[in-house]
């Protein structure tokens, strides 16, 4: 018997990634649209974990099915951990990914400290009130200029010192092996497997 879970995202890439990871557990992942749900959740949390749980609970309540959500972002040491939970909204509504990357690079002009990390929190809410949470982190640095065209968001400016490449220069497989989301999803899959066996 396959269990249906709703993934709180409109991002087809995230949906495909989650389907692949959870299909091994006999879990069918569907989009909010496939569940007939249209809920816009305001991300009012002060942490990635709070925002992920807000989304998971809202979608779970609307769909009557277990719901999974994630929230992630870039935390830059020289910006006191910013843009953090505001990563997707950094610089305001009018900016695209490239605009946000350029704004970030301009904000770090003259900074010698380039340390940064990506953080990802995954939350799952079940109709009977149970919840699961997992987090992942990937440490790196901010490059001096965008490199690579892969990925999305801040990937072209997030440098992995061990690889000498940005996320934007890695293949999707290379990225998910080291990324914050890859680590969070692996930890989440383990917790979910244990939960489903109970």
N, C-alpha and C positions, 0 to 999 in steps of 0.2 A: 504494500500500500504506500503510495507516495503522498507525502504531506505537502500542502500548498503554503508557501510563504510569500508575502507581498514585499517587494523591495521598494523602499521609499526613494525613488529616483526617476528622473526623466532622461537620464544619461544612458544611451544604448550600450556604451562601452562598459559601464559599471554593471549593467544587467547581464551582459554576456559573461563577464568575469565571475560574478556571483553564481550564475547558472552552472558554470563549469566546475567551480569549487564544491558546490553543495549537491550537485547531481550524484556525486559519489556516495552521499548519505541517503539517497533515495528521496531527496527534497526537490520539489518543483518550485522554481522561483518565477513569480509573475510580476508584471509591472502594475502600478496603481490603475492605469487605464484598463488593463486586462481584468482587474478586480472590480472595475466599474466605480472607482473611487477618484474623486477630484478634491483633494484637500491641500490648501496652501498653509504650511506651518511656518509661523514666524519664529526665527531662530533667536530667542531671547536669552539663551543660556550664556554663562560666562566662561564655560569650558566646552571643548569638543564633545566630551562625554554627555554633558547636559543637553546640548543641541541634538545629538544623535538620539537620545532617549525621548526628547520632546517629539521628534519626527516619528519614531517607532511607535510610541503610544498613540499618537493621533491617527496614524494609518491603521493600526490594529483596531482601534475603536470604530473607525469608519468602515473597515472591510469585514470585521468579525473574524479575521484570520490572523495568525502570527505575522508580525511585520518586522523587517530588518531595516535599519537605517545606519548611515555613517556620516560623520562630519570630520573634515580634515582641513589642515591648513599649514601655512609656513610660519615658523617662528624664528625671527632674526635677532641674535643677541644684541647687536648695536641699536636695534629699534625697541629695546626692552621687551622682546618677545613678540613684537608686532610683525606683520599685520594679524597674526593669530586667528581668532575666530572671525575676524573681518576679512580674511584673505580674499574671498570671492567678491567682496564689496569694496575692496581697497581702492581709494581714489574716486569712489562714487559710481553711480549706475552707468554713466556714459562710456566707461573704459572697457576695452576688450582685453584678452589675455596679454597681447603684446604691449598694450598701453600700461597695464599693471606692472609688467616686467620692467618697462622703461622708467616708470615712476619709482619703483623699488631701487633700481640702479642709480637713479639721480639722487635719491634719499641717502644712499650709501657713499656718494662721491667723497673721496678724501678719507674714508674710513679704512683703517688697517685691519680692524677686527671684522672678518667676513663670516664667522661661524653662524650656522643656522641649522635648524632641523625641521623636518616635516613630521607632523603628528596626525594620527588617525584614530578615531574612536568608532567602534561598531557597537550598536545596541540592538537588542531584539526584545520585543514585547509580545506576550501571549495573551489570548482572550481571557484566560482565567487569572491573570495578574502576575504570573511569573515573568522575570526578566533575566536576560544574559547580557554581559558586557565584555568587551575585549579592546585592548589598545595596542598600537604599534608605533614605532618611532624610527626615523632614519636620519642619522647625523651627516652633515655635510657643510658646505660653504657656499656663499653667493659668488658666482663668477663675475668678472669685470665687464663681460658683454655676453649677449645671448649666443648659445651654440647649439646647433641641432634643431630639427624640425619635428621630432617625435613628441609624443605625449601631449599634455595640455597644461594650462595654467602657468605655473612658475617653472615647469620642467626645463626650459632652455637656459635658465640662469642658476639652477640648483646643481652644484658641482659635488661629485663624489670623490673626495681626495684619494681614496684607495684605487679608484679606476682612472682618475684623470679625465673623466668625461662628465658631462651634465646628464640629467635624466632625459633631456631632449635628444641625446646622442645614443641612447640605449635602445635595443629592441624591446618590444613589449615583454618578452620572456625574461630578458636580463633585468628589466626594471622591476617586474613583479617579484623576482627572487630576492631583491634587497629593499624594496620600497616599504614605507610606513603602512600603506594599505595592504600590501602582500602579507606583512607580518601580522597586522591586526586581523585579517581574514583567516590566516592560518590558525591563530589563537582562538578565534571565534568558532571556526569549524570544529576544533577539538572540543570546545565547551558544548557546542550544540550536539555533537555526536554522543557525548556522555549524557546530556539531558534527554535525548530521544531514547536512549537505552533504558532509562529509569522506569 
